[in-house]
Amino acid sequence: MGVESLADVLFSGFDVRLTRVTEAAEGLVVDAVECGPPPHCPGCNSLASRVHSSYERGLAGLPVNGQSLTVRLRVRRFFCDRGRCPRRTFVEQVAKLSERYGRSSLGLKQWQHAVAVELGGRPGQRLCRQLRLKAGRTRLLGLLTEPAVPEQAPRVLGPGAHP
Ligand SMILES: [Zn+2]
């Protein structure tokens, strides 16, 4: 199976469209564009409709065929048009793939977390290097103390809140 069809299979469950797959010296690089439905604002949960801008972010993914994987993901920033919402704009996330501020895919983060729980910092870092998982000691230890991030912001209740 060629790398392009392999990447198609790997990303088939996500709301992304692959635009390019490159075999670079440092591993596989996949360019992808978020193509899911308009997201809900994490501040007030209302549906966004106006795109503010878009930009590319890098995500380290799980290795493929023994090669490390980098996803260059183009995401959109949306306006929140709800007057009383504190968030003026926000960036969409790809379900099951990305999270706010995260530089690892959620799949990679799960693996890193499992390694951190079993081995801790330095031994975990050595194993990750052998497995071609991007994870430094500080990252692994940080995962052990990081609070769980809810999938979606809690709904704001009160007068004027959307149902
Ligand atoms: Zn909002």
Backbone and ligand atoms as CSV (ligand in chain L), in Angstrom:
chain,resi,resn,atom,element,x,y,z
A,1,MET,N,N,0.851,-1.204,0.000
A,1,MET,CA,C,0.000,0.000,0.000
A,1,MET,C,C,0.888,1.255,0.000
A,2,GLY,N,N,0.623,2.178,-0.893
A,2,GLY,CA,C,1.413,3.413,-0.937
A,2,GLY,C,C,1.103,4.301,0.255
A,3,VAL,N,N,1.985,5.245,0.506
A,3,VAL,CA,C,1.779,6.092,1.687
A,3,VAL,C,C,0.507,6.913,1.582
A,4,GLU,N,N,0.134,7.270,0.345
A,4,GLU,CA,C,-1.061,8.110,0.215
A,4,GLU,C,C,-2.326,7.347,0.568
A,5,SER,N,N,-2.436,6.110,0.071
A,5,SER,CA,C,-3.636,5.354,0.424
A,5,SER,C,C,-3.596,4.946,1.889
A,6,LEU,N,N,-2.399,4.725,2.410
A,6,LEU,CA,C,-2.263,4.421,3.829
A,6,LEU,C,C,-2.788,5.592,4.672
A,7,ALA,N,N,-2.382,6.791,4.287
A,7,ALA,CA,C,-2.826,7.981,5.017
A,7,ALA,C,C,-4.343,8.128,4.901
A,8,ASP,N,N,-4.890,7.827,3.719
A,8,ASP,CA,C,-6.349,7.902,3.542
A,8,ASP,C,C,-7.054,7.003,4.547
A,9,VAL,N,N,-6.514,5.805,4.720
A,9,VAL,CA,C,-7.120,4.862,5.658
A,9,VAL,C,C,-7.002,5.397,7.090
A,10,LEU,N,N,-5.813,5.894,7.427
A,10,LEU,CA,C,-5.570,6.373,8.795
A,10,LEU,C,C,-6.481,7.522,9.181
A,11,PHE,N,N,-6.800,8.360,8.206
A,11,PHE,CA,C,-7.581,9.554,8.521
A,11,PHE,C,C,-9.046,9.411,8.129
A,12,SER,N,N,-9.470,8.186,7.827
A,12,SER,CA,C,-10.831,8.025,7.316
A,12,SER,C,C,-11.891,8.356,8.373
A,13,GLY,N,N,-11.568,8.254,9.654
A,13,GLY,CA,C,-12.590,8.527,10.671
A,13,GLY,C,C,-12.658,9.971,11.122
A,14,PHE,N,N,-11.858,10.838,10.493
A,14,PHE,CA,C,-11.781,12.218,10.965
A,14,PHE,C,C,-12.364,13.189,9.945
A,15,ASP,N,N,-12.810,14.336,10.435
A,15,ASP,CA,C,-13.361,15.361,9.546
A,15,ASP,C,C,-12.243,16.169,8.906
A,16,VAL,N,N,-11.372,15.504,8.173
A,16,VAL,CA,C,-10.314,16.218,7.476
A,16,VAL,C,C,-10.209,15.710,6.042
A,17,ARG,N,N,-9.735,16.589,5.179
A,17,ARG,CA,C,-9.471,16.210,3.788
A,17,ARG,C,C,-7.963,16.312,3.603
A,18,LEU,N,N,-7.355,15.220,3.138
A,18,LEU,CA,C,-5.908,15.235,2.949
A,18,LEU,C,C,-5.583,15.922,1.628
A,19,THR,N,N,-4.639,16.839,1.656
A,19,THR,CA,C,-4.280,17.527,0.423
A,19,THR,C,C,-2.924,17.063,-0.103
A,20,ARG,N,N,-2.067,16.556,0.798
A,20,ARG,CA,C,-0.766,16.107,0.339
A,20,ARG,C,C,-0.154,15.159,1.372
A,21,VAL,N,N,0.529,14.147,0.887
A,21,VAL,CA,C,1.261,13.244,1.774
A,21,VAL,C,C,2.695,13.201,1.270
A,22,THR,N,N,3.644,13.530,2.128
A,22,THR,CA,C,5.035,13.619,1.720
A,22,THR,C,C,5.884,12.711,2.595
A,23,GLU,N,N,6.799,11.973,1.989
A,23,GLU,CA,C,7.780,11.219,2.772
A,23,GLU,C,C,9.021,12.072,2.885
A,24,ALA,N,N,9.210,12.692,4.038
A,24,ALA,CA,C,10.368,13.554,4.251
A,24,ALA,C,C,11.409,12.790,5.065
A,25,ALA,N,N,12.597,13.384,5.191
A,25,ALA,CA,C,13.678,12.722,5.927
A,25,ALA,C,C,13.261,12.460,7.373
A,26,GLU,N,N,12.499,13.376,7.959
A,26,GLU,CA,C,12.120,13.227,9.360
A,26,GLU,C,C,10.865,12.362,9.542
A,27,GLY,N,N,10.290,11.889,8.454
A,27,GLY,CA,C,9.117,11.025,8.559
A,27,GLY,C,C,8.027,11.443,7.592
A,28,LEU,N,N,6.856,10.945,7.860
A,28,LEU,CA,C,5.721,11.198,6.978
A,28,LEU,C,C,5.062,12.531,7.346
A,29,VAL,N,N,4.792,13.355,6.346
A,29,VAL,CA,C,4.129,14.634,6.598
A,29,VAL,C,C,2.808,14.641,5.828
A,30,VAL,N,N,1.740,14.849,6.549
A,30,VAL,CA,C,0.414,14.852,5.937
A,30,VAL,C,C,-0.162,16.257,6.040
A,31,ASP,N,N,-0.501,16.840,4.900
A,31,ASP,CA,C,-1.194,18.126,4.911
A,31,ASP,C,C,-2.692,17.843,4.889
A,32,ALA,N,N,-3.416,18.472,5.792
A,32,ALA,CA,C,-4.845,18.192,5.890
A,32,ALA,C,C,-5.606,19.474,6.172
A,33,VAL,N,N,-6.843,19.493,5.715
A,33,VAL,CA,C,-7.712,20.646,5.924
A,33,VAL,C,C,-8.934,20.177,6.698
A,34,GLU,N,N,-9.241,20.878,7.755
A,34,GLU,CA,C,-10.457,20.567,8.508
A,34,GLU,C,C,-11.659,20.790,7.603
A,35,CYS,N,N,-12.582,19.848,7.576
A,35,CYS,CA,C,-13.727,20.001,6.671
A,35,CYS,C,C,-15.022,19.576,7.350
A,36,GLY,N,N,-15.050,19.665,8.663
A,36,GLY,CA,C,-16.259,19.279,9.391
A,36,GLY,C,C,-17.314,20.366,9.347
A,37,PRO,N,N,-18.463,20.103,9.952
A,37,PRO,CA,C,-19.524,21.119,10.018
A,37,PRO,C,C,-19.074,22.278,10.899
A,38,PRO,N,N,-19.751,23.438,10.795
A,38,PRO,CA,C,-19.372,24.583,11.623
A,38,PRO,C,C,-19.404,24.194,13.110
A,39,PRO,N,N,-18.418,24.666,13.869
A,39,PRO,CA,C,-18.320,24.247,15.272
A,39,PRO,C,C,-19.175,25.095,16.209
A,40,HIS,N,N,-19.301,24.614,17.424
A,40,HIS,CA,C,-19.954,25.376,18.482
A,40,HIS,C,C,-18.896,26.149,19.258
A,41,CYS,N,N,-19.251,27.346,19.679
A,41,CYS,CA,C,-18.321,28.169,20.454
A,41,CYS,C,C,-18.062,27.511,21.817
A,42,PRO,N,N,-16.799,27.370,22.201
A,42,PRO,CA,C,-16.516,26.765,23.507
A,42,PRO,C,C,-16.911,27.664,24.680
A,43,GLY,N,N,-17.170,28.949,24.392
A,43,GLY,CA,C,-17.553,29.861,25.465
A,43,GLY,C,C,-19.042,29.807,25.787
A,44,CYS,N,N,-19.885,29.673,24.749
A,44,CYS,CA,C,-21.332,29.764,24.978
A,44,CYS,C,C,-22.108,28.662,24.267
A,45,ASN,N,N,-21.404,27.831,23.515
A,45,ASN,CA,C,-22.006,26.679,22.854
A,45,ASN,C,C,-22.917,27.038,21.671
A,46,SER,N,N,-22.937,28.314,21.246
A,46,SER,CA,C,-23.771,28.624,20.091
A,46,SER,C,C,-23.011,28.274,18.806
A,47,LEU,N,N,-23.786,28.017,17.764
A,47,LEU,CA,C,-23.210,27.559,16.505
A,47,LEU,C,C,-22.552,28.735,15.773
A,48,ALA,N,N,-21.337,28.532,15.331
A,48,ALA,CA,C,-20.634,29.594,14.610
A,48,ALA,C,C,-20.968,29.531,13.129
A,49,SER,N,N,-20.933,30.686,12.476
A,49,SER,CA,C,-21.186,30.660,11.036
A,49,SER,C,C,-20.200,31.530,10.268
A,50,ARG,N,N,-19.564,32.470,10.936
A,50,ARG,CA,C,-18.672,33.369,10.203
A,50,ARG,C,C,-17.218,33.005,10.446
A,51,VAL,N,N,-16.498,32.794,9.340
A,51,VAL,CA,C,-15.078,32.468,9.447
A,51,VAL,C,C,-14.274,33.752,9.585
A,52,HIS,N,N,-13.389,33.783,10.554
A,52,HIS,CA,C,-12.525,34.933,10.797
A,52,HIS,C,C,-11.264,34.815,9.944
A,53,SER,N,N,-10.625,33.671,9.991
A,53,SER,CA,C,-9.369,33.463,9.273
A,53,SER,C,C,-9.046,31.981,9.339
A,54,SER,N,N,-7.948,31.589,8.724
A,54,SER,CA,C,-7.515,30.210,8.888
A,54,SER,C,C,-6.001,30.193,9.004
A,55,TYR,N,N,-5.471,29.171,9.608
A,55,TYR,CA,C,-4.025,29.048,9.731
A,55,TYR,C,C,-3.646,27.591,9.858
A,56,GLU,N,N,-2.355,27.358,9.760
A,56,GLU,CA,C,-1.869,25.985,9.793
A,56,GLU,C,C,-1.227,25.704,11.150
A,57,ARG,N,N,-1.567,24.588,11.728
A,57,ARG,CA,C,-0.918,24.192,12.971
A,57,ARG,C,C,-0.301,22.807,12.795
A,58,GLY,N,N,0.767,22.559,13.513
A,58,GLY,CA,C,1.454,21.271,13.404
A,58,GLY,C,C,1.049,20.364,14.550
A,59,LEU,N,N,0.747,19.108,14.211
A,59,LEU,CA,C,0.394,18.124,15.223
A,59,LEU,C,C,1.279,16.906,15.022
A,60,ALA,N,N,1.893,16.426,16.087
A,60,ALA,CA,C,2.615,15.162,15.990
A,60,ALA,C,C,1.592,14.041,16.127
A,61,GLY,N,N,1.692,13.056,15.253
A,61,GLY,CA,C,0.731,11.953,15.300
A,61,GLY,C,C,1.400,10.648,15.676
A,62,LEU,N,N,0.620,9.579,15.678
A,62,LEU,CA,C,1.183,8.259,15.948
A,62,LEU,C,C,2.038,7.828,14.762
A,63,PRO,N,N,3.147,7.123,15.011
A,63,PRO,CA,C,4.013,6.719,13.903
A,63,PRO,C,C,3.305,5.744,12.951
A,64,VAL,N,N,3.726,5.802,11.705
A,64,VAL,CA,C,3.145,4.944,10.672
A,64,VAL,C,C,4.264,4.170,9.995
A,65,ASN,N,N,4.129,2.858,9.930
A,65,ASN,CA,C,5.155,2.051,9.253
A,65,ASN,C,C,6.551,2.344,9.800
A,66,GLY,N,N,6.675,2.580,11.084
A,66,GLY,CA,C,7.977,2.876,11.665
A,66,GLY,C,C,8.480,4.280,11.403
A,67,GLN,N,N,7.665,5.093,10.763
A,67,GLN,CA,C,8.073,6.484,10.519
A,67,GLN,C,C,7.251,7.405,11.414
A,68,SER,N,N,7.894,8.481,11.875
A,68,SER,CA,C,7.109,9.429,12.656
A,68,SER,C,C,6.161,10.182,11.720
A,69,LEU,N,N,5.116,10.699,12.290
A,69,LEU,CA,C,4.061,11.333,11.482
A,69,LEU,C,C,3.803,12.747,11.988
A,70,THR,N,N,3.813,13.684,11.061
A,70,THR,CA,C,3.455,15.058,11.391
A,70,THR,C,C,2.244,15.448,10.551
A,71,VAL,N,N,1.272,16.025,11.193
A,71,VAL,CA,C,0.090,16.504,10.479
A,71,VAL,C,C,0.152,18.018,10.432
A,72,ARG,N,N,0.150,18.550,9.223
A,72,ARG,CA,C,0.036,20.009,9.087
A,72,ARG,C,C,-1.430,20.296,8.803
A,73,LEU,N,N,-2.090,20.760,9.833
A,73,LEU,CA,C,-3.552,20.851,9.800
A,73,LEU,C,C,-3.997,22.297,9.622
A,74,ARG,N,N,-4.768,22.540,8.571
A,74,ARG,CA,C,-5.317,23.885,8.373
A,74,ARG,C,C,-6.661,23.970,9.079
A,75,VAL,N,N,-6.738,24.871,10.023
A,75,VAL,CA,C,-7.971,25.037,10.796
A,75,VAL,C,C,-8.495,26.457,10.636
A,76,ARG,N,N,-9.774,26.614,10.924
A,76,ARG,CA,C,-10.403,27.928,10.785
A,76,ARG,C,C,-10.643,28.552,12.160
A,77,ARG,N,N,-10.499,29.864,12.179
A,77,ARG,CA,C,-10.894,30.621,13.372
A,77,ARG,C,C,-12.255,31.237,13.062
A,78,PHE,N,N,-13.186,31.097,13.967
A,78,PHE,CA,C,-14.553,31.605,13.759
A,78,PHE,C,C,-14.846,32.774,14.691
A,79,PHE,N,N,-15.760,33.618,14.252
A,79,PHE,CA,C,-16.310,34.630,15.142
A,79,PHE,C,C,-17.385,33.982,15.997
A,80,CYS,N,N,-17.499,34.400,17.253
A,80,CYS,CA,C,-18.708,34.092,18.001
A,80,CYS,C,C,-19.555,35.356,17.955
A,81,ASP,N,N,-20.761,35.247,17.387
A,81,ASP,CA,C,-21.598,36.432,17.182
A,81,ASP,C,C,-22.574,36.663,18.326
A,82,ARG,N,N,-22.465,35.886,19.350
A,82,ARG,CA,C,-23.379,36.079,20.470
A,82,ARG,C,C,-22.846,37.204,21.341
A,83,GLY,N,N,-23.631,38.270,21.454
A,83,GLY,CA,C,-23.146,39.501,22.066
A,83,GLY,C,C,-22.548,39.348,23.454
A,84,ARG,N,N,-23.165,38.495,24.270
A,84,ARG,CA,C,-22.713,38.457,25.659
A,84,ARG,C,C,-21.627,37.414,25.905
A,85,CYS,N,N,-21.197,36.740,24.855
A,85,CYS,CA,C,-20.160,35.715,25.028
A,85,CYS,C,C,-18.799,36.397,25.181
A,86,PRO,N,N,-18.016,35.972,26.167
A,86,PRO,CA,C,-16.683,36.572,26.344
A,86,PRO,C,C,-15.716,36.231,25.219
A,87,ARG,N,N,-15.993,35.156,24.450
A,87,ARG,CA,C,-15.086,34.780,23.372
A,87,ARG,C,C,-15.490,35.519,22.107
A,88,ARG,N,N,-14.596,36.341,21.582
A,88,ARG,CA,C,-14.900,37.026,20.326
A,88,ARG,C,C,-14.664,36.085,19.150
A,89,THR,N,N,-13.588,35.338,19.228
A,89,THR,CA,C,-13.262,34.366,18.182
A,89,THR,C,C,-12.773,33.083,18.850
A,90,PHE,N,N,-12.783,32.006,18.098
A,90,PHE,CA,C,-12.234,30.746,18.611
A,90,PHE,C,C,-11.821,29.870,17.437
A,91,VAL,N,N,-10.953,28.932,17.707
A,91,VAL,CA,C,-10.439,28.040,16.669
A,91,VAL,C,C,-11.160,26.701,16.761
A,92,GLU,N,N,-11.552,26.176,15.601
A,92,GLU,CA,C,-12.223,24.881,15.596
A,92,GLU,C,C,-11.230,23.768,15.924
A,93,GLN,N,N,-11.736,22.675,16.465
A,93,GLN,CA,C,-10.929,21.491,16.723
A,93,GLN,C,C,-11.496,20.338,15.898
A,94,VAL,N,N,-10.621,19.425,15.517
A,94,VAL,CA,C,-11.088,18.240,14.798
A,94,VAL,C,C,-11.405,17.166,15.838
A,95,ALA,N,N,-12.663,16.722,15.857
A,95,ALA,CA,C,-13.073,15.716,16.839
A,95,ALA,C,C,-12.156,14.509,16.763
A,96,LYS,N,N,-11.739,14.006,17.881
A,96,LYS,CA,C,-10.894,12.814,18.044
A,96,LYS,C,C,-9.457,13.022,17.558
A,97,LEU,N,N,-9.142,14.233,17.063
A,97,LEU,CA,C,-7.789,14.443,16.543
A,97,LEU,C,C,-7.033,15.551,17.267
A,98,SER,N,N,-7.680,16.682,17.485
A,98,SER,CA,C,-6.940,17.820,18.043
A,98,SER,C,C,-7.661,18.400,19.242
A,99,GLU,N,N,-6.916,19.138,20.052
A,99,GLU,CA,C,-7.509,19.872,21.160
A,99,GLU,C,C,-6.803,21.215,21.259
A,100,ARG,N,N,-7.415,22.120,22.021
A,100,ARG,CA,C,-6.893,23.467,22.139
A,100,ARG,C,C,-5.465,23.440,22.685
A,101,TYR,N,N,-4.591,24.191,22.068
A,101,TYR,CA,C,-3.180,24.326,22.445
A,101,TYR,C,C,-2.357,23.050,22.265
A,102,GLY,N,N,-2.997,21.928,21.938
A,102,GLY,CA,C,-2.265,20.666,21.871
A,102,GLY,C,C,-1.362,20.594,20.651
A,103,ARG,N,N,-0.154,20.058,20.843
A,103,ARG,CA,C,0.741,19.869,19.715
A,103,ARG,C,C,0.896,18.393,19.358
A,104,SER,N,N,0.172,17.542,20.086
A,104,SER,CA,C,0.124,16.124,19.742
A,104,SER,C,C,-1.301,15.795,19.344
A,105,SER,N,N,-1.453,14.815,18.429
A,105,SER,CA,C,-2.796,14.340,18.141
A,105,SER,C,C,-3.325,13.669,19.411
A,106,LEU,N,N,-4.651,13.550,19.512
A,106,LEU,CA,C,-5.212,12.935,20.714
A,106,LEU,C,C,-4.790,11.473,20.820
A,107,GLY,N,N,-4.617,10.809,19.668
A,107,GLY,CA,C,-4.153,9.417,19.683
A,107,GLY,C,C,-2.749,9.316,20.264
A,108,LEU,N,N,-1.862,10.200,19.827
A,108,LEU,CA,C,-0.500,10.192,20.356
A,108,LEU,C,C,-0.505,10.527,21.841
A,109,LYS,N,N,-1.343,11.471,22.213
A,109,LYS,CA,C,-1.399,11.868,23.623
A,109,LYS,C,C,-1.803,10.687,24.517
A,110,GLN,N,N,-2.725,9.883,24.014
A,110,GLN,CA,C,-3.140,8.691,24.774
A,110,GLN,C,C,-1.958,7.754,24.998
A,111,TRP,N,N,-1.174,7.552,23.961
A,111,TRP,CA,C,-0.005,6.665,24.071
A,111,TRP,C,C,1.006,7.265,25.042
A,112,GLN,N,N,1.253,8.566,24.873
A,112,GLN,CA,C,2.215,9.231,25.764
A,112,GLN,C,C,1.769,9.096,27.216
A,113,HIS,N,N,0.487,9.254,27.441
A,113,HIS,CA,C,-0.043,9.166,28.792
A,113,HIS,C,C,0.159,7.762,29.353
A,114,ALA,N,N,-0.118,6.749,28.520
A,114,ALA,CA,C,0.053,5.365,28.975
A,114,ALA,C,C,1.515,5.093,29.331
A,115,VAL,N,N,2.437,5.591,28.500
A,115,VAL,CA,C,3.864,5.408,28.769
A,115,VAL,C,C,4.242,6.118,30.065
A,116,ALA,N,N,3.730,7.330,30.245
A,116,ALA,CA,C,4.060,8.105,31.440
A,116,ALA,C,C,3.566,7.397,32.703
A,117,VAL,N,N,2.377,6.831,32.643
A,117,VAL,CA,C,1.820,6.139,33.811
A,117,VAL,C,C,2.679,4.923,34.160
A,118,GLU,N,N,3.098,4.177,33.130
A,118,GLU,CA,C,3.851,2.942,33.388
A,118,GLU,C,C,5.303,3.204,33.760
A,119,LEU,N,N,5.931,4.180,33.104
A,119,LEU,CA,C,7.385,4.323,33.227
A,119,LEU,C,C,7.849,5.648,33.813
A,120,GLY,N,N,7.011,6.653,33.815
A,120,GLY,CA,C,7.457,7.958,34.302
A,120,GLY,C,C,8.303,8.681,33.272
A,121,GLY,N,N,9.085,9.653,33.745
A,121,GLY,CA,C,9.782,10.583,32.853
A,121,GLY,C,C,10.896,10.010,32.009
A,122,ARG,N,N,12.074,9.773,32.634
A,122,ARG,CA,C,13.246,9.409,31.828
A,122,ARG,C,C,13.113,8.066,31.106
A,123,PRO,N,N,12.732,6.977,31.791
A,123,PRO,CA,C,12.568,5.707,31.058
A,123,PRO,C,C,11.495,5.826,29.975
A,124,GLY,N,N,10.455,6.580,30.269
A,124,GLY,CA,C,9.390,6.787,29.281
A,124,GLY,C,C,9.917,7.507,28.052
A,125,GLN,N,N,10.759,8.493,28.293
A,125,GLN,CA,C,11.349,9.246,27.182
A,125,GLN,C,C,12.190,8.316,26.300
A,126,ARG,N,N,12.962,7.406,26.965
A,126,ARG,CA,C,13.798,6.477,26.183
A,126,ARG,C,C,12.936,5.545,25.342
A,127,LEU,N,N,11.863,5.027,25.926
A,127,LEU,CA,C,10.983,4.142,25.159
A,127,LEU,C,C,10.349,4.902,23.995
A,128,CYS,N,N,9.891,6.112,24.252
A,128,CYS,CA,C,9.253,6.903,23.198
A,128,CYS,C,C,10.226,7.134,22.045
A,129,ARG,N,N,11.489,7.366,22.373
A,129,ARG,CA,C,12.468,7.596,21.306
A,129,ARG,C,C,12.590,6.344,20.443
A,130,GLN,N,N,12.640,5.179,21.107
A,130,GLN,CA,C,12.752,3.929,20.346
A,130,GLN,C,C,11.532,3.688,19.481
A,131,LEU,N,N,10.376,4.090,19.977
A,131,LEU,CA,C,9.136,3.864,19.224
A,131,LEU,C,C,8.824,5.004,18.251
A,132,ARG,N,N,9.718,5.965,18.181
A,132,ARG,CA,C,9.532,7.148,17.331
A,132,ARG,C,C,8.277,7.938,17.709
A,133,LEU,N,N,8.014,7.987,19.004
A,133,LEU,CA,C,6.926,8.834,19.494
A,133,LEU,C,C,7.533,10.126,19.976
A,134,LYS,N,N,6.968,11.227,19.550
A,134,LYS,CA,C,7.482,12.505,20.027
A,134,LYS,C,C,7.014,12.711,21.457
A,135,ALA,N,N,7.932,12.673,22.409
A,135,ALA,CA,C,7.576,12.905,23.804
A,135,ALA,C,C,8.833,13.104,24.622
A,136,GLY,N,N,9.010,14.283,25.159
A,136,GLY,CA,C,10.126,14.546,26.072
A,136,GLY,C,C,9.724,14.211,27.496
A,137,ARG,N,N,10.715,14.222,28.383
A,137,ARG,CA,C,10.483,13.888,29.779
A,137,ARG,C,C,9.475,14.852,30.420
A,138,THR,N,N,9.662,16.143,30.147
A,138,THR,CA,C,8.778,17.146,30.743
A,138,THR,C,C,7.346,16.951,30.267
A,139,ARG,N,N,7.222,16.643,28.989
A,139,ARG,CA,C,5.891,16.402,28.433
A,139,ARG,C,C,5.219,15.217,29.134
A,140,LEU,N,N,5.969,14.125,29.289
A,140,LEU,CA,C,5.401,12.922,29.908
A,140,LEU,C,C,4.974,13.208,31.348
A,141,LEU,N,N,5.843,13.869,32.093
A,141,LEU,CA,C,5.506,14.155,33.488
A,141,LEU,C,C,4.323,15.120,33.572
A,142,GLY,N,N,4.283,16.056,32.632
A,142,GLY,CA,C,3.177,17.013,32.606
A,142,GLY,C,C,1.834,16.337,32.395
A,143,LEU,N,N,1.835,15.267,31.579
A,143,LEU,CA,C,0.587,14.556,31.297
A,143,LEU,C,C,0.024,13.896,32.551
A,144,LEU,N,N,0.915,13.547,33.475
A,144,LEU,CA,C,0.451,12.867,34.691
A,144,LEU,C,C,-0.306,13.813,35.610
A,145,THR,N,N,-0.013,15.104,35.501
A,145,THR,CA,C,-0.649,16.054,36.414
A,145,THR,C,C,-1.691,16.922,35.718
A,146,GLU,N,N,-1.778,16.782,34.382
A,146,GLU,CA,C,-2.704,17.629,33.627
A,146,GLU,C,C,-4.149,17.278,33.976
A,147,PRO,N,N,-4.970,18.284,34.273
A,147,PRO,CA,C,-6.384,17.973,34.520
A,147,PRO,C,C,-7.062,17.528,33.230
A,148,ALA,N,N,-8.037,16.663,33.360
A,148,ALA,CA,C,-8.765,16.186,32.186
A,148,ALA,C,C,-9.506,17.349,31.547
A,149,VAL,N,N,-9.406,17.458,30.220
A,149,VAL,CA,C,-10.084,18.536,29.500
A,149,VAL,C,C,-11.424,18.012,29.015
A,150,PRO,N,N,-12.506,18.704,29.360
A,150,PRO,CA,C,-13.804,18.231,28.875
A,150,PRO,C,C,-13.894,18.348,27.357
A,151,GLU,N,N,-14.622,17.425,26.736
A,151,GLU,CA,C,-14.793,17.414,25.291
A,151,GLU,C,C,-15.355,18.735,24.792
A,152,GLN,N,N,-16.284,19.270,25.549
A,152,GLN,CA,C,-16.936,20.503,25.139
A,152,GLN,C,C,-17.138,21.349,26.389
A,153,ALA,N,N,-17.108,22.647,26.229
A,153,ALA,CA,C,-17.289,23.512,27.391
A,153,ALA,C,C,-18.673,23.268,27.989
A,154,PRO,N,N,-18.789,23.370,29.304
A,154,PRO,CA,C,-20.111,23.206,29.909
A,154,PRO,C,C,-21.077,24.252,29.361
A,155,ARG,N,N,-22.283,23.845,29.192
A,155,ARG,CA,C,-23.294,24.750,28.641
A,155,ARG,C,C,-23.570,25.876,29.625
A,156,VAL,N,N,-23.670,27.078,29.099
A,156,VAL,CA,C,-23.969,28.218,29.965
A,156,VAL,C,C,-25.479,28.252,30.172
A,157,LEU,N,N,-25.889,28.195,31.425
A,157,LEU,CA,C,-27.317,28.221,31.702
A,157,LEU,C,C,-27.695,29.578,32.271
A,158,GLY,N,N,-28.890,29.966,32.042
A,158,GLY,CA,C,-29.364,31.249,32.582
A,158,GLY,C,C,-30.232,31.939,31.557
A,159,PRO,N,N,-30.740,33.118,31.921
A,159,PRO,CA,C,-31.624,33.833,31.004
A,159,PRO,C,C,-30.915,34.093,29.671
A,160,GLY,N,N,-31.596,33.806,28.615
A,160,GLY,CA,C,-31.048,34.087,27.304
A,160,GLY,C,C,-30.161,32.990,26.762
A,161,ALA,N,N,-29.911,31.958,27.549
A,161,ALA,CA,C,-29.052,30.866,27.055
A,161,ALA,C,C,-29.798,30.073,25.994
A,162,HIS,N,N,-29.082,29.631,25.007
A,162,HIS,CA,C,-29.696,28.788,23.989
A,162,HIS,C,C,-30.024,27.426,24.593
A,163,PRO,N,N,-31.103,26.805,24.159
A,163,PRO,CA,C,-31.435,25.483,24.723
A,163,PRO,C,C,-30.372,24.457,24.320
L,1,ZN,ZN,ZN,-19.544,32.227,22.192
